Amino acid sequence: MSRIKFFHEEDLPLEMHKVRIVQKLNLAPIERRLQAINEAGNNTFLLRNRDIFLDMLTDSGVNAMSDQQLAAMMVADDSYAGSESFFKLAAKVEEIFGKKYFIPAHQGRACENIISQVFVTKGSIVPMNYHFTTTKAHITLNGGTVEEVVIDEALVLNSTHPFKGNVDIDKLRAVIQKNGAKKIAFVRLEAGTNLIGGQPFSLENMREVRKVCDEFGLLLVLDASLLADNLYFIKVREEQCKHWSIREITRAIADLSDIIYFSARKLGCARGGGICTNNQAAFEKMRELVPLYEGFLTYGGMSIREIEAITVGLEETMDEEMINQGPEFIAFMVEEFQKKGVPVVTPPGGLGCHLNAMEFVEHLPQTQYPAGALASAVYLISGVRGMERGTLSEQRDENGEECFADVELLRLALPRRVFTLSQIKYTVDRIAWLYENRHLIGGLTFVEEPKILRFFCGRLATTSDWQNKLVAQFRKDFGDNL
Ligand SMILES: *Cc1c(COP(=O)(O)O)cnc(C)c1O
């Protein structure tokens, strides 16, 4: 069941869980928020939690955990080597994905480090539906190049295509033929494609990708960090899978993959990561790097308690009523924004709701980081923290030139089972107000710009006095309300 029928009201997504532990939130007045965002260099990553009302930065490591996960953490078998908790997780991974070799790592990017170091060399090409920030950084660091082969529709922000994360098979073939199969390190498929709005690929498309990999003898690597959302979308959007269980869909995807890696900060709702495969040679090469970067092979940089929580979290991910919570709440948020005319990415994806900054602040050129400016403005007027997913999240090229992003998005992540419907309504309402006053939003410029992954720690200043004007308008419309 995806949405509960109401008799007198329009249908709403319904929480299939109850809240048993709460954390008090603080909504600081707008004047304090103005100070805070400036202290943070207009970078929402640098805000402090105490200044944030609703944290929609990411779903990473902040999904709500279940009572069963917390209970499992209490029976962790702590030991440096040979922990039973590790073997439980490895067994669960084998049960769900059908892969007998499991490599633990402290988070998703640690898996990317290991995979890139083993398979990427200078001159390597890695075709993929779309890049992710840390993935691209690791591939580039090892001398490789990312080639995106996603369907054109992926970058059409308002579309009805149910699977915007699909690979364009012709583009994939062209990349392989142009470079020669020898140069292809592996083909990477990202579930719930993060940077284009949490958009899924279809099982049908993955089968086509597999065929091409077989034809050229290439490894297919699945980034399963956002698999939960992708599974749900396959279930509800792909006709042939309508009557399949989540477990069956998962297995079908896994059977098409040579190597699967995931951030357990997302998949499994805890904190950690891992790589699994049936390819013994690949396993043995990757395994060597674990003690060097992560820790011993039976914990891989994770706390044993988290390992217990991931095992339970993976099992819970096979429950449709659990994994529908993210996508259904996101769809609701997207629809509410649409009713108010606020530009959002459609169809709704997983992970979060994505505002289209290119349209929201169309008066700002990409050189002034429209999505970053929007992130700063949204925090200022609501206390809601989102994440820039646009040009700021890109790196300059080797000549120091700006690489403009294909799309400028402000992501409002909905960590799974964390926010209530009224909190989502508050967010939509404040942002709809901002949209009406969007002409007041100005640009940003770097004052401190790190070379690698600059969006994490870079600091920016406003290009004009626009924030004070926004505060004045806010006070005019909301009086002394927060
Ligand atoms: C978050 C994420 C990663 C990196 O995982 P971390 O645990 O944050 O290091 C990799 N790929 C995708 C698709 C992600 O969403």
Ligand as a Chemical Component Dictionary entry (heavy atoms), coordinates in Angstrom:
data_LIG
# 
_chem_comp.id                   LIG 
_chem_comp.type                 NON-POLYMER 
_chem_comp.pdbx_formal_charge   0 
_chem_comp.three_letter_code    LIG 
# 
loop_
_chem_comp_atom.comp_id 
_chem_comp_atom.atom_id 
_chem_comp_atom.alt_atom_id 
_chem_comp_atom.type_symbol 
_chem_comp_atom.charge 
_chem_comp_atom.model_Cartn_x 
_chem_comp_atom.model_Cartn_y 
_chem_comp_atom.model_Cartn_z 
_chem_comp_atom.pdbx_ordinal 
LIG C1 C1 C 0 26.219 8.963 0.030  1  
LIG C2 C2 C 0 26.598 8.275 -1.177 2  
LIG C3 C3 C 0 27.886 7.755 -1.326 3  
LIG C4 C4 C 0 28.968 7.950 -0.293 4  
LIG O1 O1 O 0 28.608 7.363 0.915  5  
LIG P1 P1 P 0 29.193 7.910 2.311  6  
LIG O2 O2 O 0 28.755 6.889 3.306  7  
LIG O3 O3 O 0 28.566 9.252 2.548  8  
LIG O4 O4 O 0 30.643 8.009 2.171  9  
LIG C5 C5 C 0 28.175 7.101 -2.508 10 
LIG N1 N1 N 0 27.258 6.967 -3.470 11 
LIG C6 C6 C 0 26.020 7.451 -3.360 12 
LIG C7 C7 C 0 25.038 7.263 -4.465 13 
LIG C8 C8 C 0 25.640 8.121 -2.208 14 
LIG O5 O5 O 0 24.399 8.623 -2.118 15 
# 
loop_
_chem_comp_bond.comp_id 
_chem_comp_bond.atom_id_1 
_chem_comp_bond.atom_id_2 
_chem_comp_bond.value_order 
_chem_comp_bond.pdbx_ordinal 
LIG C1 C2 SING 1  
LIG C2 C3 SING 2  
LIG C2 C8 DOUB 3  
LIG C3 C4 SING 4  
LIG C3 C5 DOUB 5  
LIG C4 O1 SING 6  
LIG O1 P1 SING 7  
LIG P1 O2 DOUB 8  
LIG P1 O3 SING 9  
LIG P1 O4 SING 10 
LIG C5 N1 SING 11 
LIG N1 C6 DOUB 12 
LIG C6 C7 SING 13 
LIG C6 C8 SING 14 
LIG C8 O5 SING 15 
# 
